[in-house]
Amino acid sequence: MTRLVAVSGSLRRESANTTLLRAAIALAPSDIAVTLYEGVGDLPQFNPDIEHDAPPLVQAWRALLRDCDGIVVACPEYVHGVPGAFKNALDWVVGSTELAGKRVALINASGRAVHCHAALVEIITTMGWIVVDQASPVIPVAGKNYTQADMIGNPALAQPLLAALHAMAGVPAMAD
């Protein structure tokens, strides 16, 4: 069983990024368990003075990441960068050396979000995590108001999501 944590960089309730991750969860085969982490906006501001005696929410975030096999990220681009709340979530785990070598899928919901994608690659590799290129597709759903059902029912959207999950699990993608 491969255990993945899906994290959206958006705090919007109807975010295309979060909806894309929910679709991935629904599409996941039985041997891949995907858990959506929805606490990015609840984490306190990173403070290096309390990093080693972190609040319980931060400890739970770190434990979730420590105990998974990989992380699936879908993050919007804000002003050519990573949204503050998501960067804050990453800041809380920078010093977690037990996370070095974590495999990460960077799913891009907008072909225009090239600056954020590049910034995330830089941040994640600096943290010692490994971006899995074959698990990091561009799936252009931003601004199209697709529902989870729309994404699951559209092979052009569902197949790259499923292929990303298989790549994260180290299983060859299935042919259609």
C-alpha positions in Angstrom: 0.0 0.0 0.0 1.4 3.4 -1.0 0.3 6.2 1.3 0.3 9.7 -0.2 -0.7 13.1 1.3 -2.3 15.5 -1.0 -1.9 19.2 -0.2 -3.5 22.2 -1.9 -1.7 25.5 -1.8 -5.0 27.3 -2.0 -7.3 28.2 0.9 -10.3 28.9 -1.4 -13.3 26.7 -0.7 -13.9 26.0 -4.4 -10.3 26.0 -5.5 -9.5 24.2 -8.8 -6.3 22.9 -7.1 -8.2 21.3 -4.2 -10.9 20.0 -6.6 -8.1 18.4 -8.7 -6.7 16.7 -5.6 -10.2 15.4 -4.6 -10.5 14.0 -8.1 -7.2 12.2 -7.7 -8.3 10.8 -4.4 -11.5 9.4 -6.0 -9.5 8.0 -8.9 -6.8 6.3 -6.7 -6.7 2.5 -7.1 -7.1 0.4 -4.0 -3.4 0.0 -3.4 -2.8 3.8 -3.2 -4.3 5.6 -0.3 -4.4 9.4 -0.6 -5.2 11.6 2.3 -6.1 15.3 1.7 -4.5 17.6 4.3 -6.8 20.6 4.8 -5.0 22.4 7.6 -2.6 24.7 5.7 -4.6 27.8 6.7 -4.8 26.7 10.3 -1.0 26.5 10.9 0.4 29.3 13.0 3.0 31.6 11.4 6.4 30.0 11.4 8.6 31.1 14.2 12.1 29.6 14.5 12.1 30.3 18.2 9.5 27.6 18.7 10.4 25.3 15.8 11.7 22.6 18.1 8.8 22.8 20.5 6.1 23.3 17.9 2.4 23.7 18.6 0.3 20.5 18.3 -1.1 21.4 14.8 2.5 21.7 13.5 3.5 18.4 15.2 0.5 16.7 13.5 1.4 18.2 10.1 5.0 17.0 10.5 3.8 13.5 11.6 1.5 13.2 8.6 4.3 14.0 6.2 6.8 11.8 8.0 4.5 8.8 7.9 3.5 9.0 4.2 5.4 7.6 1.2 5.0 10.8 -0.9 3.3 14.1 -1.2 1.0 15.4 -4.0 0.9 19.2 -4.3 -1.4 21.3 -6.3 -0.7 25.0 -5.8 -1.9 28.2 -7.4 0.4 31.0 -8.4 -0.1 34.3 -6.7 1.8 37.3 -8.1 4.4 35.0 -9.7 5.0 33.2 -6.4 3.9 30.6 -3.8 0.9 31.6 -1.7 2.0 32.7 1.8 0.0 30.1 3.7 1.5 27.3 1.7 5.0 28.7 2.0 4.4 28.9 5.8 3.4 25.2 5.8 6.6 24.3 4.1 8.6 26.5 6.4 7.4 24.5 9.4 8.9 21.3 7.9 12.2 22.7 6.5 14.1 21.5 9.6 12.5 18.1 9.7 15.5 16.1 8.5 13.5 12.8 8.6 11.6 14.1 5.5 14.7 14.2 3.3 14.2 12.1 0.2 10.4 12.4 0.2 8.9 12.0 -3.3 6.8 14.9 -4.4 4.3 15.3 -7.3 3.7 18.9 -8.4 0.5 19.0 -10.2 0.0 22.3 -12.0 -3.7 23.3 -12.5 -2.7 26.2 -14.9 -0.3 26.2 -17.7 0.4 29.8 -16.9 1.7 29.1 -13.3 5.3 28.7 -14.4 6.8 31.0 -11.7 5.2 29.2 -8.8 6.1 25.8 -10.2 9.7 26.9 -10.6 9.7 28.4 -7.1 8.3 25.2 -5.7 10.8 23.0 -7.4 13.6 25.2 -5.9 12.1 25.2 -2.4 11.3 21.4 -2.4 14.7 20.4 -3.7 16.4 22.7 -1.3 14.5 20.9 1.5 15.9 17.6 0.3 12.7 16.4 -1.2 12.6 14.8 -4.7 10.3 16.2 -7.4 9.0 13.3 -9.5 8.8 14.8 -13.0 6.6 12.0 -14.4 4.1 12.6 -11.5 4.0 16.3 -12.1 1.7 17.1 -15.0 0.1 20.3 -16.1 -3.7 19.7 -16.1 -5.3 23.0 -17.1 -8.4 23.2 -15.0 -8.0 26.7 -13.4 -10.8 29.1 -14.2 -12.9 26.5 -15.9 -15.2 25.7 -12.9 -14.9 21.9 -13.3 -16.4 19.9 -10.6 -14.8 16.8 -9.2 -17.2 14.7 -11.2 -16.3 16.6 -14.4 -12.6 15.9 -13.7 -13.2 12.2 -13.0 -15.4 11.8 -16.1 -13.1 13.6 -18.5 -10.3 11.2 -19.7 -8.0 14.2 -20.7 -8.1 15.2 -17.0 -8.5 11.9 -15.2 -5.7 10.0 -17.1 -2.9 12.4 -16.2 -4.0 12.3 -12.5 -4.1 8.5 -12.5 -0.7 8.4 -14.2 0.7 10.8 -11.6 -0.5 8.5 -8.8 1.0 5.5 -10.4 4.3 7.3 -10.9 4.3 8.2 -7.2 3.7 4.6 -6.3 6.4 3.4 -8.6 3.9 1.5 -10.8 3.9 1.9 -14.5 0.9 3.9 -15.7 -1.9 1.8 -17.2 -2.7 2.2 -20.9 -6.2 3.4 -21.7 
